[in-house]
Amino acid sequence: MAAPTTQTPTRAAYRIRANQLEACNCRHGCNCQFGGGPNEGACEFLMALDVTDGHFGDVDLTGMRVAVAAKYPGAIHEGNGHVALFVDESSRPEQVDAIVTIFTGQAGGMPWEALAATVSRMDGPVRAPITFRAEGRRTLLQIPGVLEAQLTPIRNVVTGEESEVHIVYPKGGFFWNDGNIVTTDTMYVRHGDLAFEHPSRFASTSTVDWHNQS
């Protein structure tokens, strides 16, 4: 990963409240959500945030858009992940530094403190024009020519009606507590040798609240 452009205190208090999108190569339900391994053996996913309220120390993160593309040869916790971190081109240098510090686990706090230990290669931060339209079950993530996830509701196979499905962790989940489960109309990544495409697979939208304070 490229070095941050300025020095940022690594243990500054942070909080990120955001709309989150998640899409992967698993079939609907995603076995990983229930303590199993990826349905297809390997794990390939997109995750993105549209920050509605956030800070890292005195750096305001509100309004930032961030995307992560990743592939693992097996389950995430088994490691050896290849990850690319994208930040919207409108982000200020101090905001980018803060996101890098958080997403590489240096600032502590879940989920990134745990995820950082599973990454063997990280590309970025890559500045790019990120579109994130938080529209519930039709949320869109896009970096033109690089990555895209267009979500669409799951439909009843008999009636064709939209189904509303949630996975809920009453005591708190790893990424989110309440995921609105959908599917992908389009889903692809084209970033060098980090490349995959998985339409009609598992996806979710949620709101997250991540921080490093007890």
Summary of the structure (lengths in Angstrom):
residues: 214
radius of gyration: 16.4
end to end distance: 28.6
largest distance: 57.0
contacts: 696
relative contact order: 0.23
helix: 13%
strand: 48%
